[in-house]
Amino acid sequence: MIPYKVKEFFDIPYQLRKVKWLYQRCKYGFSDRDLWGFDYYLSGIISKGLRQLAVTHHGCPPEFHDEKKKGDECLAWRQILLEIAEGFEANRKLADNDFYNDPEVDKLYDDKKGFMKNKEWNDALIKMWKSKEYIKAQKQCEKKWEKAMILFKEYYNSFWD
């Protein structure tokens, strides 16, 4: 069996589409492929951009500037940027259903069988999705996302360096 990545490498039409997508991203900032899940794409861009801004910012909105903290006058602003970034990352985890892992369920996964053919794994997934721990983890992600959106809206015009 040939690994997927090897097949992908020799798939010339796919490689040409990747070049097209690269060109579109350079020209427009997004590609046809990104539009397939534009919300997911934007969540990644925004979280990475805000994390970078938290590291490289040269100032902050006046209400966050604290003269008492010499050398780190914008600590509160950096914390807000990181909180928003974490919220967008939580949104991606919700979209991927990747906010809770159960090693016991993972052990049952067999990639040679499809989702519907692996009944034991399918049943374990459904049980996990109904568990209190799973629901709690999902709610925590949703809360982070909701808080991030409130902060994002409030400080949107302050994302500058």
N, C-alpha and C positions, 0 to 999 in steps of 0.2 A: 504494500500500500504506500503510495507516494504522499508525503506530508503536504498539508494544505498550503503552507508557505512556498514550497517548491513549485506546486501547480500554479500558484498565483504569480510567481516570478516569471514563468514561461507563458503566461496568458497575455499575449501581445495586445489584443483589444483592451483588456483591463489596464495594462500599463499605459496605453495611449490616453485612456480616460483619466488616469491619475495625473498625467501631464496637463490635460485640459483643466482639471480641477485646480491644480497648482496655479495655472495662468489666471483662472477666474478669481482665485483668492488674492493674487497679487493685484489684479485690476480692480476688483469690486469689494474685496474684504470677505467674501464668502463664495461658495461654489454651488453648483447644482446639487452635489452630494450633501452639502451642509443643509440645504433646504429640506431634505428628507425629514430631518429632526431639528429644525431651526432652533427651537427652544433649548434642546440639549446642547447644540453647538454653542449658542450664546452663553449658556450657563458655564461652560468650560472656559470660554474666552473671558467672561466677566470675572470669574473666580481667580483665574491666573493673573489677569490684569490688576485686580485689586491687591492680590498678594504681592505682586511686584511693586505696586505703588506704595504699599505699606513699608517696603524695604528701602525704596529709593527716593521717597518724597523729600522735598526740600522745605516744606512748609505745611501749614494746616490752616483750616478755618480759624478765625480769631477766637471763637468761643472755646476752642480746644487747646489754645496755646497757654501753657503753664510756665511762667517765668521761674517758679520755685524749683523746677526740675531741670537743672543745668545739664546740658548735653542731651536731654531727652524731653524737650519741651512739648512735643506732640505725641506723647505716649497714649493718651486717651483717643486721639484720632486714629492712630495705628491700630488700636484694639477694635475700634468700630469697623475699620476697613477689613480686618481679619474676621470679624464676626459676620460681615456681609459675605465675604468669600466662603466661609464655612457653610453659610446658608445655601449658597448656590451649589456647593459641592454636595450638600444634603439633598438638594433637589435632583441632582444627577443620580445619587444613590437610590432615591425613590423611583426614578425612571428605570433604573437597571435592576430594581428589586435586590439591591446589594447592601442593605443596611443591617442585615442579620445573617449570620452563618451558623449552621448547625453541622458540626463534623460528622455526626451520625448519618445525617441525610446525604451529605457529600459522598460518604463511603458507598452509598447505594447507587450512585450515578454510574451509568455505563454508556459511553459515547457511541458504542456500536449499536445500541438500541435507541430507537426514537423515544420521544417523550411518552407517547401513548403505549408503546410496547413494554416499557419498564414499569410495570404496575406497582411493584414494591416501592420504588423510588417515588413514583407519582403519589401513592398513598402517604408516604412519609412527608412529602412536600405539603400536601393538603393539611396534614396534622400540624406541621410546623407553622403554616400560615394562620392557623386557628389558635396557636398557643399564646399565652399571656405575654411571654417574653418577646415574641415577634411583634405583637400588637403594640407593646410598650416601646420597642425600638422604632417602629414605624411612626408612632406619635411624637417621639423625640425628634426625629428627622423633620416631620411636618412642622413642629414648633420652631425649629431652627430656620426653616425655609420662610415661615410666616414672619418671624422677627426680622430676618434679612430683608424681606421685601419692604417692610415698614421703614427700616433704616435706609435702604436703597432709594426709596422714593423721597425720603426726607433730605438726604444729603447728595442726591444725584448731581446737582450743579457744583458740588465741591470736589469732584473727582478730577483733580488737576495736580500737576507737580510744580 
